[in-house]
Amino acid sequence: MTNPEIVPQWVIDEYENFHQTVTDKTFPCYFGMNAEKKGELRYAYVTRDDWSNLPGAVEEFLELFDAPKLIRHGLFVFVEPESDEKSIPYYREYFWNLLQYMHEVDNVPWPEDKPVDPDHYLWNFTFAGEPFFVFGNAPAYKQRKTRDLGNSLVLGFQPRRIFEGLEGTSKGGIMSREKVRERVEKWDNLPTHPNISHYGDPEHKEWKQYFIGDDVKPIEGKCPFHHKHK
């Protein structure tokens, strides 16, 4: 992050919560743990009343992501904590509102070869021409503790390119998923959420694993995201 003298104290506190969680030796995600320990992750924050710096932060991250290309960077965005406890539906709505906002202000056309309908199995959230996997974490998670990274709603942005070599049907991808999911189930003491699959599964809707439930119930209904030109 930037100079601590100009970063709000809540951001410093929430980053410390994040760091302590993901560097725990039992944390299920090897990739996140190792990336944090190596200093490969990047961070941004927004306040509850002002999201205007978020698009620029993601654009700066993409510039960094391109050089050097061999580092698997991820971006984590902290949202100013609420004054009182909120529910999973509240944070899920907030999460999708943030993505919708980014889409509305995006000046780069959606790639012509990328589906605009979230119900298409190859859909990704796309910003500045870059397809992302985005996942939400929030303090409202009481059972799926792997999704509780502190007092903030935390959005993880991973460019789809980060998974090159770890695709859903590749040997490396299958082995990595199995190991991580086994550790997640142990941490959460719950089975893998039914909406978790791999990108490219024709029976899977990618958007449903962006913000999973704190249970084992499949997510129902339509995706909250709407393409602005659809």
CORVENFEN-V49974 format. One record per pair of residues at least 6 apart in sequence whose C-alpha atoms are under 8 Angstrom apart, sorted by the first residue. I is the first residue (numbers start at 1). GAP is how many residues later the second one is. Records with the same first field share a line. If there is no record, write none. Layout:
# CORVENFEN-V49974
I=GAP ; GAP
This chain:
# CORVENFEN-V49974
1=41 ; 42 ; 43
4=8
10=70 ; 71
11=34 ; 67 ; 69
14=64 ; 136 ; 137 ; 138
17=132 ; 133
18=131 ; 132
19=17
21=6 ; 128
22=7 ; 10 ; 11 ; 14
23=10 ; 11 ; 13 ; 14
24=9
26=157
27=6 ; 119 ; 156 ; 160
28=118 ; 152 ; 153 ; 155 ; 156 ; 159
29=151 ; 154 ; 155
30=150
35=6 ; 37 ; 38
40=31 ; 32 ; 33 ; 34
41=32 ; 33 ; 34 ; 35
42=19 ; 31 ; 32 ; 33 ; 34
43=32 ; 33 ; 34 ; 35
44=10 ; 13 ; 31 ; 32 ; 33 ; 34
45=9 ; 32 ; 33 ; 34 ; 35
46=6 ; 7 ; 8 ; 31 ; 32 ; 33 ; 34
47=32 ; 33
48=31 ; 32 ; 33
51=47
54=48
55=47 ; 50 ; 51
58=17
59=69
61=14
65=6 ; 7 ; 8
72=90
73=85 ; 89
74=82 ; 83 ; 84 ; 85
75=81 ; 82 ; 83
76=78 ; 79 ; 80 ; 81
77=77 ; 78 ; 79 ; 80
78=74 ; 75 ; 76 ; 77
79=73 ; 74 ; 75
80=72 ; 73
81=70 ; 71 ; 72
82=69 ; 70
85=54 ; 55
86=54
87=53
88=50 ; 52 ; 53 ; 125 ; 126
91=47 ; 49 ; 62
92=44 ; 119
93=131
95=41 ; 58 ; 60 ; 116
96=128 ; 129
99=26 ; 126
100=125 ; 126
102=25
103=23 ; 24 ; 124 ; 125
104=124
106=21 ; 22
107=21
108=19 ; 20 ; 21
109=19 ; 20
110=6 ; 16 ; 17 ; 18 ; 19
111=18
114=8 ; 9 ; 10
115=7 ; 8 ; 9
116=7 ; 111 ; 114
117=6 ; 109 ; 110
118=6 ; 87 ; 88 ; 89 ; 105 ; 107
119=86 ; 88 ; 104
120=85
121=78 ; 79 ; 80 ; 81 ; 82 ; 83 ; 84 ; 85
122=77 ; 78 ; 80 ; 83 ; 84
123=82 ; 83 ; 84
124=7 ; 8 ; 9 ; 82 ; 83
125=6 ; 7 ; 8 ; 9
126=6
130=29 ; 30
131=28 ; 29
132=25 ; 26 ; 27 ; 28
133=24 ; 25 ; 26 ; 27 ; 77
134=21 ; 22 ; 23 ; 24 ; 76
135=20 ; 21 ; 22 ; 74 ; 75 ; 76
136=11 ; 17 ; 18 ; 19 ; 20 ; 74 ; 75 ; 76
137=10 ; 11 ; 12 ; 16 ; 17 ; 18 ; 19 ; 74
138=9 ; 10 ; 11 ; 12 ; 13 ; 14 ; 15 ; 16
139=8 ; 9 ; 10 ; 11 ; 12 ; 13 ; 14
140=8
141=6 ; 7 ; 73
142=6 ; 72
143=45 ; 46 ; 47 ; 71 ; 72
144=43 ; 44 ; 45 ; 46 ; 70 ; 71
145=42 ; 43
146=38 ; 41 ; 42
165=7 ; 8
166=6 ; 7 ; 8 ; 10
167=6 ; 7 ; 31 ; 32
168=6 ; 30 ; 31 ; 32 ; 33
181=11
184=8
185=6 ; 7
190=25 ; 26
191=25
192=24
193=19 ; 20 ; 22 ; 23 ; 24 ; 25
194=22 ; 23 ; 24
195=9 ; 10 ; 13 ; 14 ; 17 ; 23 ; 24
196=12 ; 13
197=7 ; 12
198=6
199=7
207=16
208=11 ; 15
212=7
213=6
